[in-house]
Amino acid sequence: MTSTPHIVVAGTRRTWSPERKRAILAEADDPATTASEVARRHGLHASLLFRWRRALRAGAPAPMAGSRPRFIPLGLQAPPSSVRDEPLHPGGIEIELAGDHRGRAEAGAEVALLQGVIAALLGR
């Protein structure tokens, strides 16, 4: 059984130029080798190679040491209203349930009756 030598990965933070990262990634893309072997040769963790690869494929530059996240203000339009245009009678309510079930009740409707209608719509 052959044993492979254990290579210690540097414990200090290093910076890599984008050109050097691309060269290391190109070396890792070679089918004759593995990402782990390339990482060991260069003294870094394989997970860092995969992070660089994801960043490169996403079109974003690999994060540099000390860089801070940037936030972009985002404004979204309000979702279209599902409220009907037809007005309810004064004091009336509309109950909307899952499955596109709707029920309307006039002011003064009996609560027990409404509970029965809702239970029937829900299939209980």
N, C-alpha and C positions, 0 to 999 in steps of 0.2 A: 504494500500500500504506500502510495507516495503522499507526502504531506506538502501542502503549499505553504510558503513562508507567510507569516502574518505581517502585514504592512500597517504601520501606525499612521492614522490619518491626522493631519495637522490640527492642533487644538485652537489655533488662533484664526481669527477672521481674515480672509484674504479677499482681494478684489480681482476680478477677471475682466479683461477687456472683451467687448462684444465679439471681436475677431477671434480671440482665443477660445471663447465659449463655442462659437460656430465650428472651429477646428476640432475641438474635443467632441462635440456632438456628431460631426461627420465621421470621426473615428469610431464612435459608439454605434453608428448606423451600419457599419461594415458587418455583413452577415458572418464573417469569419471570427468575430469576437463577440463578447457580451458587454453589456453596460457595466456590470460589476467589475470585469477585468479592466476596462478603460478607466473606471473610477479609481481603482487601486493604483494603476500606473501613474495617475495624476495626483494621487493623495487626497481624494475627496470622496464623499459619500455618493452612492448610486442614486439616492433620492434627489440629490442636487441636480444630477444629470436629467432626471425625469422632469424636474421643475423647470429647468432651462428649456427642455424640449417642448413642454406645454406652452411656455411663454413665447417661444419662437413660432410655434404653430398657430398661436392665437394672434400673431402679428404684433404683440406687445414686446417691448424690450424687457429683457430679464431684469428683475429688480436689483437695484444697486444698493450697496450697504449704506445705511443711513438715510435712505429715501423715505419720505413720508407719503402716506396715501393721499390722493387728491379727491376732493369731493366736488361733484357737479350738481348745481341746483336743477331740480327736475320738476316740471309742472305738468300735471296730468289733467285731462279734461274729465269733467264729471260724467259718470255713466248715464246712458239715456234713461229717462224716467219711465217706469212701468206703470205710472199712475194713469188711470183712465181719464179721458177728457169729459166724460159725462158726470155731472155733479151728483152727489148723494143728497138725499133729502136732509133737511136740518135734523141733527141728532142721530142720523143713521151711521152704521159702520160697515166696513167691508173687511172680510177675513180672507187672507190669501194663504193657502196651504201648499205643501209640496205636491208635485204631480199636476200642477196647473189647476188645482181646485180652488174655487172662490165661493164665498158665501156672503150674502148681504142681509143685514138685519136693520129693521127700523127701530127707532127709539122706543123703549118700553118692552122689547121682546123678552120673553121668558128665558132665563139663564139655562134652565134644565133643557128646554127645547133646543137652544143653541148648542149645548154640550152634546145632545143626541145627534144633531146634524153633523157636527164636526167629527164625532166618533164614527158615524156612517161613512163620511168621506174618506176617513183614514183607514177604513176597513176593520175596525175593532169590534 
